[in-house]
Amino acid sequence: MKHQKMYEADDKMISLIRDNYSLLQSLGSFGINLGFGDKTVREVCDDQNVDTYTFLAVVNFTINGYRDFDDVDKLSIPTLMQYLRASHEYYIDFQLPFIRKGLQNALDEHDNLARLIMRLYDEYAHSIRSHMKYEEKTVFPYVNNLLEGRITNNFDIETYSKHHGKTDEKLRELKSIIIKYLPSDGLHNNQLSATLYNIYNNEEWLALHAEVEEHLFIPAIRWLERKSKQTDVSAKISNMISPSGTTETLSEREKDVIICVVQGMTNKEIADHLCISINTVITHRRNIAKKLQIHSAAGLTIYAIVNNFVDISSVNL
């Protein structure tokens, strides 16, 4: 029996399991092992390196449909990806083969309708595997790049969201045929009924899995994308104004040349002021442009002000 209760970090972890045994699978997906005694949710999560806020967000969402999270930016994306990956492994490596084995044991392989049921199930299983493998090969690497500060222009989470459709039509058809085709043999009838029960349970589990992706994972990645793009724009502006590490690469003479340019001097005036030839001034300016990737007097003025070569009050703007 499910308890319509909002679970908090100071609740005992064992209380969550007693109230909702279905959370046992979630614990495994988060990488939380049993044997935690009477520890609270926070203590168990801390011990097993799981983000408490994200764990409770998934638990309260899947148990009670709670969606009013304080801030999506509090969700731990690595924790969510760990949860989703482990869920994929469970479903692909264990649950799909387990259900298929149950169908095989309950059906007569020589019966045409039985073969149709197996074919429908295999088509359904293939569609689920393809969807989950797509996430493993495309979506998760994309998110890892975002987490590491690498922006990819040929993909975004909106592209994934638009194709994040349900794959339950084949399963609905399969269940309908199974219900209408129950063998008269008592043993096989019981086997098929048990397998059908497993299918219903896993259909519910898969629907919740998809909703976690839709209402937790995708919004969290949208937030990460916005943050990454803002950071990228800021970094580009910063590099235009004051490229990292470039101040040290300038020689003292090049700095002198920049100050002269900012003061509005011509190449000849700079040469006379610094007692060097015009050709040397031109060479210095070429080297400055190459090092800073700044080719205008206005750009050099901004650079000089930001790096305290000159005081803004002394510049004729």
Secondary structure, 3 states (H helix, E strand, C coil): CCCCCCCCCCCEHHHHHHHCCCHHHHHHHHCCCCCCCCCEHHHHHHHCCCCHHHHHHHHHHHHHCCCCCCCHHHCCHHHHHHHHHHHHHHHHHHHHHHHHHHHHHHCCCCCHHHHHHHHHHHHHHHHHHHHHHHHHHHHHHHHHHHHCCCCCCCCCHHHHHHCCCCCCHHHHHHHHHHHHCCCCCHHHHHHHHHHHHHHHHHHHHHHHHHHHHHHHHHHHHHHHHHHHHHHHHHHHHHHHHCCCCHHHHCCHHHHHHHHHHHCCCCHHHHHHHHCCCHHHHHHHHHHHHHHHCCCCHHHHHHHHHHCCCCCHHHCCC
